């Protein structure tokens, strides 16, 4: 490499290192309270949450009752692909923390922003609003997350026509994985002394088991919260659940997104949103195929 090339690269690195990824560049940004579901709307969302939980857990139990080996084979596939989707969503949230005014954030994004920089307890204080936002935005309802979950449900109906166990297994594993993601982060920040009374016995012991075997870790997750408002770009430990190699992928995506940053614009958020959409399309296409191939080859 020539001296001129080295000087050019060093100069470029110096410029990147001096960029300030601060919220002071966001126009008309004001501090807002977390969104709260009240009255009839809260009752409706609570009923929907109960329906999601009961149908997902019931479907998973049915799958393992009828075909336990099939359940054991597809559950890890679902676990990995769900975490792949989670890492792109998580990166997008942190890009939004840098670029979006609070008024433009969805419920999960705004609660996550408050959770990181104002009140780490907001997840379990606003548990219904936060958990439901993994399935549909509690304020706007018809958001991309909702459309994705509807697509999964419709895919399950198609697979059900091939074989009932196939459709029920696909629906239940996909939704249970999302239920796990929506609650485990909340668990990490719920004080240990409160967990046994806050969560139902099955959830408490299931999450305790996940911590014991290393798939979940309150201690490891704390590393994600080392950055502050003045270091919004300095983020690591992207996954809430352990999956080998995915942390490296998340870090690369984040570092690439940082190069898109322009103060006052939302280039980072847009870049990661496009990457996330592409990932979701691929997962939504490939996942059902894996389920069908495994089931028809060994269990039909």
ROBAKOL-513769 format. One record per residue (C-alpha): x, y, z; residue number from 0. Coordinates in steps of 0.1 Angstrom, whole numbers. Example, Ala and Ser with C-alpha at 12.3 -4.5 7.8 and 13.67 -1.06 7.14 Angstrom:
REM residues 2
{xx = 123 yy = -45 zz = 78 k = 0}
{xx = 137 yy = -11 zz = 71 k = 1}
END
This chain:
REM residues 300
{xx = 0 yy = 0 zz = 0 k = 0}
{xx = 14 yy = 34 zz = -9 k = 1}
{xx = 20 yy = 62 zz = 16 k = 2}
{xx = -7 yy = 83 zz = -1 k = 3}
{xx = -32 yy = 55 zz = 2 k = 4}
{xx = -23 yy = 50 zz = 39 k = 5}
{xx = -27 yy = 87 zz = 45 k = 6}
{xx = -61 yy = 88 zz = 28 k = 7}
{xx = -74 yy = 58 zz = 49 k = 8}
{xx = -61 yy = 73 zz = 81 k = 9}
{xx = -77 yy = 106 zz = 73 k = 10}
{xx = -110 yy = 89 zz = 66 k = 11}
{xx = -108 yy = 70 zz = 98 k = 12}
{xx = -101 yy = 102 zz = 117 k = 13}
{xx = -132 yy = 118 zz = 102 k = 14}
{xx = -154 yy = 88 zz = 112 k = 15}
{xx = -140 yy = 89 zz = 147 k = 16}
{xx = -149 yy = 125 zz = 152 k = 17}
{xx = -186 yy = 121 zz = 142 k = 18}
{xx = -209 yy = 127 zz = 171 k = 19}
{xx = -240 yy = 105 zz = 169 k = 20}
{xx = -261 yy = 127 zz = 192 k = 21}
{xx = -298 yy = 135 zz = 194 k = 22}
{xx = -291 yy = 172 zz = 193 k = 23}
{xx = -294 yy = 171 zz = 155 k = 24}
{xx = -330 yy = 158 zz = 156 k = 25}
{xx = -354 yy = 187 zz = 149 k = 26}
{xx = -384 yy = 192 zz = 172 k = 27}
{xx = -375 yy = 165 zz = 195 k = 28}
{xx = -393 yy = 165 zz = 229 k = 29}
{xx = -394 yy = 142 zz = 258 k = 30}
{xx = -425 yy = 121 zz = 259 k = 31}
{xx = -441 yy = 97 zz = 284 k = 32}
{xx = -444 yy = 60 zz = 275 k = 33}
{xx = -477 yy = 51 zz = 258 k = 34}
{xx = -503 yy = 35 zz = 281 k = 35}
{xx = -533 yy = 13 zz = 271 k = 36}
{xx = -564 yy = 23 zz = 291 k = 37}
{xx = -601 yy = 14 zz = 294 k = 38}
{xx = -617 yy = -7 zz = 267 k = 39}
{xx = -586 yy = -6 zz = 245 k = 40}
{xx = -565 yy = -22 zz = 272 k = 41}
{xx = -591 yy = -48 zz = 277 k = 42}
{xx = -591 yy = -57 zz = 240 k = 43}
{xx = -553 yy = -59 zz = 239 k = 44}
{xx = -553 yy = -80 zz = 271 k = 45}
{xx = -578 yy = -104 zz = 255 k = 46}
{xx = -557 yy = -106 zz = 223 k = 47}
{xx = -526 yy = -113 zz = 244 k = 48}
{xx = -543 yy = -141 zz = 263 k = 49}
{xx = -555 yy = -155 zz = 229 k = 50}
{xx = -519 yy = -154 zz = 215 k = 51}
{xx = -504 yy = -171 zz = 246 k = 52}
{xx = -531 yy = -198 zz = 249 k = 53}
{xx = -531 yy = -207 zz = 212 k = 54}
{xx = -493 yy = -207 zz = 209 k = 55}
{xx = -486 yy = -227 zz = 241 k = 56}
{xx = -516 yy = -250 zz = 233 k = 57}
{xx = -503 yy = -256 zz = 198 k = 58}
{xx = -468 yy = -263 zz = 210 k = 59}
{xx = -480 yy = -289 zz = 236 k = 60}
{xx = -502 yy = -305 zz = 209 k = 61}
{xx = -472 yy = -307 zz = 185 k = 62}
{xx = -450 yy = -324 zz = 211 k = 63}
{xx = -478 yy = -347 zz = 221 k = 64}
{xx = -485 yy = -359 zz = 186 k = 65}
{xx = -450 yy = -358 zz = 171 k = 66}
{xx = -423 yy = -349 zz = 197 k = 67}
{xx = -394 yy = -357 zz = 175 k = 68}
{xx = -407 yy = -333 zz = 148 k = 69}
{xx = -411 yy = -306 zz = 174 k = 70}
{xx = -376 yy = -311 zz = 186 k = 71}
{xx = -362 yy = -308 zz = 151 k = 72}
{xx = -381 yy = -277 zz = 141 k = 73}
{xx = -379 yy = -258 zz = 174 k = 74}
{xx = -341 yy = -250 zz = 170 k = 75}
{xx = -347 yy = -239 zz = 134 k = 76}
{xx = -373 yy = -215 zz = 146 k = 77}
{xx = -351 yy = -203 zz = 175 k = 78}
{xx = -322 yy = -194 zz = 152 k = 79}
{xx = -343 yy = -177 zz = 125 k = 80}
{xx = -363 yy = -157 zz = 151 k = 81}
{xx = -331 yy = -144 zz = 167 k = 82}
{xx = -319 yy = -135 zz = 132 k = 83}
{xx = -350 yy = -113 zz = 128 k = 84}
{xx = -345 yy = -100 zz = 163 k = 85}
{xx = -310 yy = -87 zz = 156 k = 86}
{xx = -321 yy = -67 zz = 126 k = 87}
{xx = -350 yy = -52 zz = 146 k = 88}
{xx = -327 yy = -45 zz = 175 k = 89}
{xx = -302 yy = -27 zz = 153 k = 90}
{xx = -330 yy = -6 zz = 138 k = 91}
{xx = -342 yy = 4 zz = 173 k = 92}
{xx = -307 yy = 18 zz = 181 k = 93}
{xx = -305 yy = 36 zz = 148 k = 94}
{xx = -338 yy = 52 zz = 156 k = 95}
{xx = -324 yy = 63 zz = 190 k = 96}
{xx = -299 yy = 83 zz = 171 k = 97}
{xx = -321 yy = 96 zz = 143 k = 98}
{xx = -358 yy = 98 zz = 152 k = 99}
{xx = -377 yy = 122 zz = 174 k = 100}
{xx = -396 yy = 105 zz = 202 k = 101}
{xx = -429 yy = 115 zz = 187 k = 102}
{xx = -420 yy = 94 zz = 156 k = 103}
{xx = -411 yy = 63 zz = 175 k = 104}
{xx = -435 yy = 33 zz = 177 k = 105}
{xx = -444 yy = 19 zz = 211 k = 106}
{xx = -416 yy = -7 zz = 212 k = 107}
{xx = -390 yy = 18 zz = 200 k = 108}
{xx = -401 yy = 45 zz = 224 k = 109}
{xx = -403 yy = 21 zz = 254 k = 110}
{xx = -369 yy = 8 zz = 245 k = 111}
{xx = -355 yy = 43 zz = 243 k = 112}
{xx = -369 yy = 51 zz = 277 k = 113}
{xx = -357 yy = 17 zz = 290 k = 114}
{xx = -321 yy = 24 zz = 279 k = 115}
{xx = -317 yy = 60 zz = 290 k = 116}
{xx = -344 yy = 70 zz = 316 k = 117}
{xx = -362 yy = 42 zz = 333 k = 118}
{xx = -349 yy = 6 zz = 329 k = 119}
{xx = -381 yy = -7 zz = 346 k = 120}
{xx = -405 yy = 6 zz = 319 k = 121}
{xx = -407 yy = -29 zz = 302 k = 122}
{xx = -423 yy = -46 zz = 331 k = 123}
{xx = -441 yy = -14 zz = 343 k = 124}
{xx = -457 yy = -13 zz = 308 k = 125}
{xx = -456 yy = -50 zz = 302 k = 126}
{xx = -487 yy = -53 zz = 281 k = 127}
{xx = -479 yy = -24 zz = 258 k = 128}
{xx = -443 yy = -37 zz = 253 k = 129}
{xx = -451 yy = -74 zz = 248 k = 130}
{xx = -479 yy = -68 zz = 224 k = 131}
{xx = -457 yy = -45 zz = 203 k = 132}
{xx = -438 yy = -76 zz = 193 k = 133}
{xx = -470 yy = -87 zz = 175 k = 134}
{xx = -487 yy = -53 zz = 167 k = 135}
{xx = -480 yy = -17 zz = 177 k = 136}
{xx = -501 yy = -9 zz = 207 k = 137}
{xx = -508 yy = 26 zz = 193 k = 138}
{xx = -512 yy = 22 zz = 155 k = 139}
{xx = -521 yy = -16 zz = 153 k = 140}
{xx = -515 yy = -20 zz = 115 k = 141}
{xx = -477 yy = -17 zz = 114 k = 142}
{xx = -451 yy = -39 zz = 96 k = 143}
{xx = -448 yy = -62 zz = 126 k = 144}
{xx = -485 yy = -69 zz = 126 k = 145}
{xx = -484 yy = -77 zz = 89 k = 146}
{xx = -455 yy = -101 zz = 95 k = 147}
{xx = -474 yy = -119 zz = 122 k = 148}
{xx = -505 yy = -121 zz = 100 k = 149}
{xx = -484 yy = -136 zz = 72 k = 150}
{xx = -471 yy = -162 zz = 96 k = 151}
{xx = -507 yy = -171 zz = 106 k = 152}
{xx = -518 yy = -173 zz = 70 k = 153}
{xx = -488 yy = -195 zz = 62 k = 154}
{xx = -498 yy = -218 zz = 91 k = 155}
{xx = -533 yy = -222 zz = 75 k = 156}
{xx = -517 yy = -232 zz = 42 k = 157}
{xx = -495 yy = -257 zz = 59 k = 158}
{xx = -525 yy = -270 zz = 79 k = 159}
{xx = -541 yy = -280 zz = 46 k = 160}
{xx = -510 yy = -301 zz = 39 k = 161}
{xx = -512 yy = -317 zz = 73 k = 162}
{xx = -528 yy = -304 zz = 106 k = 163}
{xx = -497 yy = -311 zz = 127 k = 164}
{xx = -475 yy = -292 zz = 102 k = 165}
{xx = -497 yy = -261 zz = 104 k = 166}
{xx = -501 yy = -262 zz = 141 k = 167}
{xx = -464 yy = -268 zz = 147 k = 168}
{xx = -454 yy = -239 zz = 124 k = 169}
{xx = -478 yy = -215 zz = 140 k = 170}
{xx = -470 yy = -224 zz = 176 k = 171}
{xx = -432 yy = -225 zz = 173 k = 172}
{xx = -431 yy = -191 zz = 155 k = 173}
{xx = -454 yy = -174 zz = 180 k = 174}
{xx = -438 yy = -190 zz = 211 k = 175}
{xx = -404 yy = -178 zz = 199 k = 176}
{xx = -419 yy = -143 zz = 196 k = 177}
{xx = -434 yy = -146 zz = 231 k = 178}
{xx = -400 yy = -156 zz = 245 k = 179}
{xx = -383 yy = -126 zz = 228 k = 180}
{xx = -410 yy = -102 zz = 241 k = 181}
{xx = -406 yy = -113 zz = 277 k = 182}
{xx = -369 yy = -122 zz = 282 k = 183}
{xx = -356 yy = -87 zz = 280 k = 184}
{xx = -382 yy = -76 zz = 305 k = 185}
{xx = -371 yy = -105 zz = 328 k = 186}
{xx = -335 yy = -92 zz = 327 k = 187}
{xx = -345 yy = -58 zz = 341 k = 188}
{xx = -371 yy = -71 zz = 366 k = 189}
{xx = -353 yy = -73 zz = 400 k = 190}
{xx = -346 yy = -109 zz = 410 k = 191}
{xx = -366 yy = -104 zz = 442 k = 192}
{xx = -397 yy = -95 zz = 422 k = 193}
{xx = -395 yy = -122 zz = 395 k = 194}
{xx = -412 yy = -150 zz = 414 k = 195}
{xx = -443 yy = -129 zz = 422 k = 196}
{xx = -444 yy = -110 zz = 389 k = 197}
{xx = -443 yy = -140 zz = 366 k = 198}
{xx = -464 yy = -171 zz = 366 k = 199}
{xx = -447 yy = -203 zz = 379 k = 200}
{xx = -442 yy = -219 zz = 344 k = 201}
{xx = -426 yy = -187 zz = 331 k = 202}
{xx = -405 yy = -182 zz = 361 k = 203}
{xx = -391 yy = -217 zz = 361 k = 204}
{xx = -387 yy = -218 zz = 323 k = 205}
{xx = -366 yy = -186 zz = 323 k = 206}
{xx = -347 yy = -198 zz = 353 k = 207}
{xx = -339 yy = -229 zz = 334 k = 208}
{xx = -328 yy = -209 zz = 303 k = 209}
{xx = -304 yy = -189 zz = 326 k = 210}
{xx = -290 yy = -222 zz = 340 k = 211}
{xx = -282 yy = -237 zz = 306 k = 212}
{xx = -268 yy = -204 zz = 292 k = 213}
{xx = -293 yy = -196 zz = 265 k = 214}
{xx = -303 yy = -165 zz = 286 k = 215}
{xx = -281 yy = -145 zz = 309 k = 216}
{xx = -290 yy = -115 zz = 330 k = 217}
{xx = -253 yy = -109 zz = 336 k = 218}
{xx = -243 yy = -110 zz = 300 k = 219}
{xx = -272 yy = -88 zz = 289 k = 220}
{xx = -259 yy = -61 zz = 313 k = 221}
{xx = -230 yy = -55 zz = 289 k = 222}
{xx = -255 yy = -42 zz = 263 k = 223}
{xx = -262 yy = -12 zz = 286 k = 224}
{xx = -227 yy = 1 zz = 290 k = 225}
{xx = -233 yy = 29 zz = 265 k = 226}
{xx = -252 yy = 61 zz = 273 k = 227}
{xx = -269 yy = 90 zz = 255 k = 228}
{xx = -236 yy = 106 zz = 247 k = 229}
{xx = -223 yy = 73 zz = 232 k = 230}
{xx = -253 yy = 61 zz = 212 k = 231}
{xx = -230 yy = 45 zz = 186 k = 232}
{xx = -210 yy = 24 zz = 210 k = 233}
{xx = -234 yy = -5 zz = 213 k = 234}
{xx = -226 yy = -42 zz = 215 k = 235}
{xx = -241 yy = -75 zz = 228 k = 236}
{xx = -271 yy = -74 zz = 204 k = 237}
{xx = -289 yy = -106 zz = 212 k = 238}
{xx = -311 yy = -113 zz = 242 k = 239}
{xx = -307 yy = -150 zz = 238 k = 240}
{xx = -275 yy = -169 zz = 229 k = 241}
{xx = -269 yy = -180 zz = 193 k = 242}
{xx = -234 yy = -187 zz = 181 k = 243}
{xx = -220 yy = -164 zz = 154 k = 244}
{xx = -251 yy = -141 zz = 152 k = 245}
{xx = -234 yy = -114 zz = 174 k = 246}
{xx = -207 yy = -110 zz = 147 k = 247}
{xx = -233 yy = -105 zz = 120 k = 248}
{xx = -251 yy = -79 zz = 142 k = 249}
{xx = -219 yy = -60 zz = 148 k = 250}
{xx = -211 yy = -59 zz = 111 k = 251}
{xx = -246 yy = -47 zz = 103 k = 252}
{xx = -243 yy = -19 zz = 129 k = 253}
{xx = -209 yy = -8 zz = 118 k = 254}
{xx = -220 yy = -6 zz = 82 k = 255}
{xx = -251 yy = 14 zz = 93 k = 256}
{xx = -229 yy = 39 zz = 112 k = 257}
{xx = -213 yy = 48 zz = 79 k = 258}
{xx = -247 yy = 59 zz = 65 k = 259}
{xx = -252 yy = 85 zz = 93 k = 260}
{xx = -260 yy = 121 zz = 82 k = 261}
{xx = -270 yy = 145 zz = 110 k = 262}
{xx = -307 yy = 154 zz = 108 k = 263}
{xx = -316 yy = 125 zz = 84 k = 264}
{xx = -327 yy = 89 zz = 90 k = 265}
{xx = -303 yy = 71 zz = 67 k = 266}
{xx = -292 yy = 46 zz = 93 k = 267}
{xx = -327 yy = 36 zz = 102 k = 268}
{xx = -337 yy = 33 zz = 65 k = 269}
{xx = -306 yy = 12 zz = 57 k = 270}
{xx = -313 yy = -13 zz = 86 k = 271}
{xx = -350 yy = -13 zz = 78 k = 272}
{xx = -342 yy = -24 zz = 43 k = 273}
{xx = -318 yy = -51 zz = 55 k = 274}
{xx = -344 yy = -62 zz = 80 k = 275}
{xx = -371 yy = -64 zz = 54 k = 276}
{xx = -349 yy = -85 zz = 31 k = 277}
{xx = -340 yy = -108 zz = 60 k = 278}
{xx = -377 yy = -112 zz = 69 k = 279}
{xx = -387 yy = -120 zz = 33 k = 280}
{xx = -360 yy = -147 zz = 32 k = 281}
{xx = -369 yy = -162 zz = 66 k = 282}
{xx = -407 yy = -162 zz = 58 k = 283}
{xx = -400 yy = -180 zz = 25 k = 284}
{xx = -373 yy = -205 zz = 37 k = 285}
{xx = -388 yy = -214 zz = 71 k = 286}
{xx = -420 yy = -230 zz = 59 k = 287}
{xx = -400 yy = -249 zz = 33 k = 288}
{xx = -378 yy = -264 zz = 60 k = 289}
{xx = -408 yy = -274 zz = 80 k = 290}
{xx = -425 yy = -291 zz = 50 k = 291}
{xx = -394 yy = -309 zz = 39 k = 292}
{xx = -386 yy = -323 zz = 73 k = 293}
{xx = -422 yy = -333 zz = 80 k = 294}
{xx = -429 yy = -349 zz = 46 k = 295}
{xx = -396 yy = -367 zz = 45 k = 296}
{xx = -397 yy = -383 zz = 80 k = 297}
{xx = -431 yy = -379 zz = 96 k = 298}
{xx = -458 yy = -381 zz = 70 k = 299}
END
